[in-house]
């Protein structure tokens, strides 16, 4: 199927009427950027092996928390995985 020059002219006139002459270059630029990004992402999916499962990252060890005691009851102490379930000091 071939597109006639008259059809292209009608589409161009409608685009100018709908969007205005000032916004058409911005719209064309945005469309170009979108197509470029879409193409690069599709290429990346093909080259990265889309069928391969993603690699799991090792879980980061949580930082020790510090629980502060009430004023006058002593110093603060670190709380870690070994202290869970331990009897409170005091």
Steps between C-alpha positions, in 0.01 A plus 500: 500500500634838403426828680416785266651849540150638552447274803834613649401864447161447667664333802756784527229768489296317764807470724570874473134579576486263799834574664592842370815595313694584818448163672563274201884507519488414871256216437718362219811522720324317785378231261853456366644465851233248592568288192877516562457384861262223396744377236795499741302315768388237249860457385615466862241232568617301199870522588466448877327165461137570575438133584761487777373549855629811679791445736412524868690753704635388837294633787666785682559447870289743703686758702491450877240713673555685823230506763535778750393441855294739699696788655683390811472125435841441335678514166370414155570152370519364143232256394593239239375163379662322801313716751148416379312313770766568765389610844526875559796623695445707792 
